[in-house]
Amino acid sequence: MTGHRPRAEARRTLGAIALAVGLLGAMAGSAAGQEPVMEIDWAKVAPASGHVVDDAAEVTAGAAGGTFTLVSVQAPSLGTVGYVVRGQVRHHDVAGMAYLEMWSVFADGSRYFSRTLAQTGPQAALTGTSDWRAFELPFYLNGSASPARLEINVVMPGPGTVDVGRLTLVRLDGFTGGLRPDQIVGILGAVVGSTIGILGGLIGWLVARRRARTFVIGAMTVISALGVVLIGGGIVAAIAGQPWGVVALLVIPGAVMATVFRASLPAARRAYAEAELRRMRAMDTP
């Protein structure tokens, strides 16, 4: 019966790991609990500037550049947390640093802007030439009232062509609890890091006591392989223009899992082999 104890212990530990992964997935799903409230389809709504090409609003600027309004709409009820306009953008031969901007105009006449001026990710600026990629224009209300009107513009300092696909206005509420995306990524990163640390401590404790060999060797192999998968996912996320926080959430734990657990695997195998050898020698001793 003692031969079955490591397997039972391994199953219990793997169940705990699966639960942790499930909780992480639930948190990610909760963070994504966002409600689309409006779509702007250029096949149905003519842009205020430029013209429609292949269902996209295309704006071309001359040497002087300019600000080109695509649409100005009355805002629906957007709650008190925040909202984001999402879509796809591509650009060709854009001189300087162009950007998309959203003006949030409130009932008292105050105006606030959101602009794609980041270096990378969905809020990256428009420079040179790029194929279709995702963009986001978020605004956080932090408990204040919804705006009365939203205005979406393309701003170019010089010549170039920008195409903007269908726009989706998303209300940020539900399970987000008012957390900003960077806060959500930070929480997930802390949970992932803590989970890896606890799992590493458990494996170290088992190796030190030469227990559950099958589980330990199998878990270390699977974790190192999963680390490689996470690194690959991080590379794909970076290519897709995801925010650096999302990329880091995949790459950093993946690098730790792929290197630390993989590097420790030979030592763990040796420790169990030496323990087995000592056990056999003890059995042979009269």
C-alpha beads as a LAMMPS data file, in Angstrom:
LAMMPS data file: protein, C-alpha beads

286 atoms
285 bonds

1 atom types
1 bond types

-500.0 500.0 xlo xhi
-500.0 500.0 ylo yhi
-500.0 500.0 zlo zhi

Masses

1 110.0

Atoms # bond

1 1 1 0.000 0.000 0.000
2 1 1 2.918 2.372 0.634
3 1 1 3.784 2.358 -3.066
4 1 1 0.517 4.173 -3.792
5 1 1 1.104 7.047 -1.362
6 1 1 3.301 9.172 -3.699
7 1 1 0.708 8.803 -6.462
8 1 1 -2.113 9.885 -4.181
9 1 1 -0.039 12.813 -2.941
10 1 1 0.781 13.759 -6.506
11 1 1 -2.882 13.693 -7.483
12 1 1 -3.797 15.925 -4.542
13 1 1 -1.031 18.393 -5.360
14 1 1 -1.911 18.454 -9.067
15 1 1 -5.511 19.098 -8.056
16 1 1 -4.389 22.105 -6.033
17 1 1 -2.361 23.367 -8.990
18 1 1 -5.359 22.927 -11.293
19 1 1 -7.486 24.888 -8.821
20 1 1 -4.930 27.713 -8.808
21 1 1 -4.887 27.777 -12.609
22 1 1 -8.688 27.808 -12.627
23 1 1 -8.753 30.766 -10.239
24 1 1 -6.294 32.630 -12.462
25 1 1 -8.520 31.964 -15.454
26 1 1 -11.557 33.171 -13.528
27 1 1 -9.750 36.373 -12.581
28 1 1 -8.725 36.967 -16.187
29 1 1 -12.287 36.298 -17.316
30 1 1 -13.649 38.655 -14.662
31 1 1 -11.250 41.385 -15.716
32 1 1 -12.521 40.979 -19.236
33 1 1 -16.125 41.449 -18.092
34 1 1 -16.816 44.422 -20.341
35 1 1 -19.997 45.376 -22.126
36 1 1 -20.060 46.677 -25.734
37 1 1 -22.655 49.450 -25.972
38 1 1 -22.150 50.919 -29.443
39 1 1 -20.618 50.064 -32.817
40 1 1 -19.776 52.483 -35.606
41 1 1 -19.737 50.732 -38.968
42 1 1 -18.411 52.932 -41.784
43 1 1 -20.574 51.023 -44.255
44 1 1 -23.568 52.520 -42.417
45 1 1 -22.163 55.757 -40.949
46 1 1 -20.226 58.042 -43.276
47 1 1 -17.052 59.465 -41.686
48 1 1 -16.953 63.236 -41.233
49 1 1 -13.511 63.314 -42.907
50 1 1 -12.002 61.212 -45.661
51 1 1 -13.884 58.454 -47.438
52 1 1 -14.739 54.772 -47.048
53 1 1 -12.408 52.175 -48.590
54 1 1 -13.125 48.474 -48.006
55 1 1 -15.393 49.268 -45.024
56 1 1 -12.706 51.442 -43.387
57 1 1 -12.561 55.218 -42.970
58 1 1 -9.497 56.398 -44.889
59 1 1 -7.934 59.816 -44.263
60 1 1 -5.052 61.227 -46.314
61 1 1 -3.142 64.319 -45.170
62 1 1 -0.942 66.667 -47.184
63 1 1 2.371 68.151 -46.149
64 1 1 0.732 70.371 -43.509
65 1 1 -1.020 67.438 -41.795
66 1 1 -4.129 68.298 -39.786
67 1 1 -6.837 67.097 -37.422
68 1 1 -9.517 64.999 -39.131
69 1 1 -12.754 64.275 -37.305
70 1 1 -14.100 60.814 -38.067
71 1 1 -17.266 60.879 -35.981
72 1 1 -18.977 62.825 -33.201
73 1 1 -21.736 60.953 -31.395
74 1 1 -24.029 61.419 -28.439
75 1 1 -22.704 59.145 -25.714
76 1 1 -24.961 56.418 -24.302
77 1 1 -25.022 55.629 -20.593
78 1 1 -21.486 54.528 -19.750
79 1 1 -21.711 54.026 -15.999
80 1 1 -19.224 55.550 -13.574
81 1 1 -16.162 53.306 -14.059
82 1 1 -14.927 54.045 -17.557
83 1 1 -15.096 53.125 -21.221
84 1 1 -12.862 52.404 -24.180
85 1 1 -13.148 52.739 -27.945
86 1 1 -11.538 49.796 -29.726
87 1 1 -10.881 49.042 -33.350
88 1 1 -8.307 48.285 -36.025
89 1 1 -5.985 50.794 -37.667
90 1 1 -3.389 50.737 -40.431
91 1 1 -1.277 53.524 -41.869
92 1 1 0.984 54.209 -44.811
93 1 1 3.913 56.623 -45.124
94 1 1 2.905 58.627 -42.056
95 1 1 5.458 61.352 -41.340
96 1 1 6.256 62.145 -37.718
97 1 1 4.098 60.837 -34.870
98 1 1 0.427 60.763 -35.775
99 1 1 -2.219 59.479 -33.373
100 1 1 -5.883 58.703 -32.840
101 1 1 -7.677 60.724 -30.214
102 1 1 -11.000 60.626 -28.401
103 1 1 -12.472 63.740 -26.833
104 1 1 -14.910 63.114 -23.981
105 1 1 -17.207 66.142 -23.730
106 1 1 -19.228 66.478 -20.513
107 1 1 -22.503 68.263 -19.828
108 1 1 -20.767 71.170 -18.087
109 1 1 -18.686 71.842 -21.200
110 1 1 -15.446 70.310 -19.899
111 1 1 -13.417 68.286 -22.411
112 1 1 -10.800 65.585 -21.831
113 1 1 -8.797 63.618 -24.387
114 1 1 -7.366 60.118 -24.768
115 1 1 -4.601 59.632 -27.352
116 1 1 -2.584 56.785 -28.837
117 1 1 0.870 58.152 -28.014
118 1 1 2.504 55.118 -26.384
119 1 1 5.617 53.431 -27.742
120 1 1 4.047 49.981 -28.061
121 1 1 0.755 48.155 -27.597
122 1 1 -2.795 49.101 -28.590
123 1 1 -2.178 52.727 -27.578
124 1 1 0.930 53.068 -29.753
125 1 1 1.403 56.122 -31.959
126 1 1 1.041 55.956 -35.750
127 1 1 4.426 56.296 -37.432
128 1 1 5.598 55.176 -40.851
129 1 1 3.783 52.197 -42.339
130 1 1 1.917 49.417 -40.556
131 1 1 -0.579 46.733 -41.498
132 1 1 -3.828 46.343 -39.556
133 1 1 -3.397 46.243 -35.764
134 1 1 -5.601 46.747 -32.725
135 1 1 -5.922 50.094 -30.961
136 1 1 -7.641 51.332 -27.806
137 1 1 -8.720 54.754 -26.565
138 1 1 -9.676 54.334 -22.875
139 1 1 -11.098 56.867 -20.432
140 1 1 -11.610 56.298 -16.696
141 1 1 -14.476 58.100 -14.968
142 1 1 -13.461 57.191 -11.421
143 1 1 -17.008 57.597 -10.152
144 1 1 -17.994 60.703 -12.125
145 1 1 -20.919 60.966 -14.541
146 1 1 -20.860 59.765 -18.149
147 1 1 -19.923 62.209 -20.920
148 1 1 -22.542 63.805 -23.124
149 1 1 -20.631 63.379 -26.378
150 1 1 -17.641 61.529 -27.831
151 1 1 -15.506 62.740 -30.714
152 1 1 -12.998 60.528 -32.540
153 1 1 -10.223 62.170 -34.573
154 1 1 -7.123 61.307 -36.561
155 1 1 -4.292 63.775 -35.957
156 1 1 -1.324 63.885 -38.358
157 1 1 1.599 66.340 -38.135
158 1 1 2.495 65.799 -41.780
159 1 1 1.630 63.752 -44.848
160 1 1 0.383 60.177 -44.733
161 1 1 -2.643 57.908 -44.984
162 1 1 -4.533 56.341 -42.071
163 1 1 -7.308 53.743 -42.311
164 1 1 -9.587 53.145 -39.328
165 1 1 -11.847 50.111 -39.190
166 1 1 -15.143 49.625 -37.413
167 1 1 -15.248 51.202 -33.939
168 1 1 -16.615 49.522 -30.823
169 1 1 -17.461 51.485 -27.677
170 1 1 -17.078 49.282 -24.610
171 1 1 -18.300 50.065 -21.128
172 1 1 -15.787 49.095 -18.430
173 1 1 -17.754 47.741 -15.524
174 1 1 -19.055 44.395 -14.319
175 1 1 -16.372 42.635 -12.298
176 1 1 -13.576 45.109 -12.900
177 1 1 -14.542 47.060 -9.805
178 1 1 -13.004 50.207 -11.240
179 1 1 -9.530 48.698 -11.501
180 1 1 -7.345 50.025 -14.262
181 1 1 -5.846 47.494 -16.710
182 1 1 -2.371 48.004 -15.246
183 1 1 -3.756 47.259 -11.762
184 1 1 -5.424 44.086 -13.021
185 1 1 -2.182 42.955 -14.674
186 1 1 -0.310 43.704 -11.445
187 1 1 -2.733 41.576 -9.394
188 1 1 -2.522 38.700 -11.856
189 1 1 1.269 38.964 -11.883
190 1 1 1.371 38.768 -8.082
191 1 1 -0.912 35.719 -8.061
192 1 1 1.100 33.966 -10.796
193 1 1 4.392 34.720 -9.054
194 1 1 3.076 33.523 -5.693
195 1 1 1.727 30.319 -7.246
196 1 1 5.072 29.536 -8.886
197 1 1 6.891 30.280 -5.617
198 1 1 4.615 28.016 -3.561
199 1 1 4.879 25.223 -6.123
200 1 1 8.659 25.576 -6.214
201 1 1 8.797 25.430 -2.414
202 1 1 6.633 22.296 -2.375
203 1 1 8.832 20.569 -4.938
204 1 1 11.978 21.574 -3.026
205 1 1 10.494 20.180 0.203
206 1 1 9.634 16.877 -1.489
207 1 1 13.077 16.548 -3.080
208 1 1 14.829 17.276 0.222
209 1 1 12.875 14.422 1.819
210 1 1 13.186 12.182 -1.268
211 1 1 9.413 11.795 -1.490
212 1 1 6.954 11.510 -4.412
213 1 1 9.679 11.024 -7.033
214 1 1 7.284 10.327 -9.903
215 1 1 5.236 13.406 -9.179
216 1 1 8.227 15.710 -8.677
217 1 1 10.056 14.674 -11.860
218 1 1 6.846 14.775 -13.895
219 1 1 5.765 18.132 -12.468
220 1 1 9.156 19.739 -13.092
221 1 1 9.154 18.473 -16.688
222 1 1 5.615 19.727 -17.328
223 1 1 6.279 23.103 -15.677
224 1 1 9.435 23.704 -17.729
225 1 1 7.545 22.815 -20.927
226 1 1 4.668 25.104 -19.921
227 1 1 7.220 27.876 -19.415
228 1 1 8.287 27.546 -23.046
229 1 1 4.629 27.761 -24.099
230 1 1 4.152 30.939 -22.031
231 1 1 7.235 32.528 -23.587
232 1 1 5.840 31.725 -27.033
233 1 1 2.508 33.244 -26.030
234 1 1 4.304 36.376 -24.856
235 1 1 6.081 36.694 -28.206
236 1 1 2.777 36.322 -30.049
237 1 1 1.169 38.925 -27.746
238 1 1 4.020 41.358 -28.414
239 1 1 3.708 40.897 -32.182
240 1 1 -0.062 41.434 -31.895
241 1 1 0.578 44.779 -30.169
242 1 1 -0.655 43.833 -26.699
243 1 1 0.357 46.087 -23.773
244 1 1 3.749 45.445 -22.179
245 1 1 2.058 44.382 -18.936
246 1 1 0.303 41.514 -20.719
247 1 1 3.513 40.470 -22.479
248 1 1 5.470 40.535 -19.202
249 1 1 2.760 38.515 -17.443
250 1 1 3.451 35.716 -19.945
251 1 1 7.191 36.043 -20.562
252 1 1 8.556 36.551 -17.022
253 1 1 6.817 33.562 -15.351
254 1 1 7.508 31.539 -18.507
255 1 1 11.232 32.321 -18.341
256 1 1 11.377 31.361 -14.647
257 1 1 9.499 28.121 -15.258
258 1 1 11.524 27.161 -18.338
259 1 1 14.945 27.900 -16.827
260 1 1 14.778 27.319 -13.069
261 1 1 12.726 24.128 -13.126
262 1 1 14.592 22.758 -16.135
263 1 1 17.997 23.514 -14.608
264 1 1 16.984 21.884 -11.309
265 1 1 15.700 18.706 -12.940
266 1 1 19.092 16.851 -13.190
267 1 1 19.874 17.585 -9.529
268 1 1 16.466 16.273 -8.481
269 1 1 16.996 13.080 -10.491
270 1 1 20.422 12.578 -8.877
271 1 1 19.004 13.113 -5.393
272 1 1 16.348 10.435 -5.895
273 1 1 18.847 8.064 -7.531
274 1 1 21.264 8.431 -4.606
275 1 1 18.452 7.851 -2.122
276 1 1 17.406 4.701 -3.986
277 1 1 21.022 3.487 -4.065
278 1 1 21.375 4.027 -0.305
279 1 1 18.135 2.157 0.269
280 1 1 19.326 -0.797 -1.805
281 1 1 22.666 -0.869 0.002
282 1 1 20.895 -0.823 3.336
283 1 1 18.776 -3.804 2.238
284 1 1 21.925 -5.728 1.213
285 1 1 23.631 -5.087 4.550
286 1 1 23.219 -8.174 6.775

Bonds

1 1 1 2
2 1 2 3
3 1 3 4
4 1 4 5
5 1 5 6
6 1 6 7
7 1 7 8
8 1 8 9
9 1 9 10
10 1 10 11
11 1 11 12
12 1 12 13
13 1 13 14
14 1 14 15
15 1 15 16
16 1 16 17
17 1 17 18
18 1 18 19
19 1 19 20
20 1 20 21
21 1 21 22
22 1 22 23
23 1 23 24
24 1 24 25
25 1 25 26
26 1 26 27
27 1 27 28
28 1 28 29
29 1 29 30
30 1 30 31
31 1 31 32
32 1 32 33
33 1 33 34
34 1 34 35
35 1 35 36
36 1 36 37
37 1 37 38
38 1 38 39
39 1 39 40
40 1 40 41
41 1 41 42
42 1 42 43
43 1 43 44
44 1 44 45
45 1 45 46
46 1 46 47
47 1 47 48
48 1 48 49
49 1 49 50
50 1 50 51
51 1 51 52
52 1 52 53
53 1 53 54
54 1 54 55
55 1 55 56
56 1 56 57
57 1 57 58
58 1 58 59
59 1 59 60
60 1 60 61
61 1 61 62
62 1 62 63
63 1 63 64
64 1 64 65
65 1 65 66
66 1 66 67
67 1 67 68
68 1 68 69
69 1 69 70
70 1 70 71
71 1 71 72
72 1 72 73
73 1 73 74
74 1 74 75
75 1 75 76
76 1 76 77
77 1 77 78
78 1 78 79
79 1 79 80
80 1 80 81
81 1 81 82
82 1 82 83
83 1 83 84
84 1 84 85
85 1 85 86
86 1 86 87
87 1 87 88
88 1 88 89
89 1 89 90
90 1 90 91
91 1 91 92
92 1 92 93
93 1 93 94
94 1 94 95
95 1 95 96
96 1 96 97
97 1 97 98
98 1 98 99
99 1 99 100
100 1 100 101
101 1 101 102
102 1 102 103
103 1 103 104
104 1 104 105
105 1 105 106
106 1 106 107
107 1 107 108
108 1 108 109
109 1 109 110
110 1 110 111
111 1 111 112
112 1 112 113
113 1 113 114
114 1 114 115
115 1 115 116
116 1 116 117
117 1 117 118
118 1 118 119
119 1 119 120
120 1 120 121
121 1 121 122
122 1 122 123
123 1 123 124
124 1 124 125
125 1 125 126
126 1 126 127
127 1 127 128
128 1 128 129
129 1 129 130
130 1 130 131
131 1 131 132
132 1 132 133
133 1 133 134
134 1 134 135
135 1 135 136
136 1 136 137
137 1 137 138
138 1 138 139
139 1 139 140
140 1 140 141
141 1 141 142
142 1 142 143
143 1 143 144
144 1 144 145
145 1 145 146
146 1 146 147
147 1 147 148
148 1 148 149
149 1 149 150
150 1 150 151
151 1 151 152
152 1 152 153
153 1 153 154
154 1 154 155
155 1 155 156
156 1 156 157
157 1 157 158
158 1 158 159
159 1 159 160
160 1 160 161
161 1 161 162
162 1 162 163
163 1 163 164
164 1 164 165
165 1 165 166
166 1 166 167
167 1 167 168
168 1 168 169
169 1 169 170
170 1 170 171
171 1 171 172
172 1 172 173
173 1 173 174
174 1 174 175
175 1 175 176
176 1 176 177
177 1 177 178
178 1 178 179
179 1 179 180
180 1 180 181
181 1 181 182
182 1 182 183
183 1 183 184
184 1 184 185
185 1 185 186
186 1 186 187
187 1 187 188
188 1 188 189
189 1 189 190
190 1 190 191
191 1 191 192
192 1 192 193
193 1 193 194
194 1 194 195
195 1 195 196
196 1 196 197
197 1 197 198
198 1 198 199
199 1 199 200
200 1 200 201
201 1 201 202
202 1 202 203
203 1 203 204
204 1 204 205
205 1 205 206
206 1 206 207
207 1 207 208
208 1 208 209
209 1 209 210
210 1 210 211
211 1 211 212
212 1 212 213
213 1 213 214
214 1 214 215
215 1 215 216
216 1 216 217
217 1 217 218
218 1 218 219
219 1 219 220
220 1 220 221
221 1 221 222
222 1 222 223
223 1 223 224
224 1 224 225
225 1 225 226
226 1 226 227
227 1 227 228
228 1 228 229
229 1 229 230
230 1 230 231
231 1 231 232
232 1 232 233
233 1 233 234
234 1 234 235
235 1 235 236
236 1 236 237
237 1 237 238
238 1 238 239
239 1 239 240
240 1 240 241
241 1 241 242
242 1 242 243
243 1 243 244
244 1 244 245
245 1 245 246
246 1 246 247
247 1 247 248
248 1 248 249
249 1 249 250
250 1 250 251
251 1 251 252
252 1 252 253
253 1 253 254
254 1 254 255
255 1 255 256
256 1 256 257
257 1 257 258
258 1 258 259
259 1 259 260
260 1 260 261
261 1 261 262
262 1 262 263
263 1 263 264
264 1 264 265
265 1 265 266
266 1 266 267
267 1 267 268
268 1 268 269
269 1 269 270
270 1 270 271
271 1 271 272
272 1 272 273
273 1 273 274
274 1 274 275
275 1 275 276
276 1 276 277
277 1 277 278
278 1 278 279
279 1 279 280
280 1 280 281
281 1 281 282
282 1 282 283
283 1 283 284
284 1 284 285
285 1 285 286
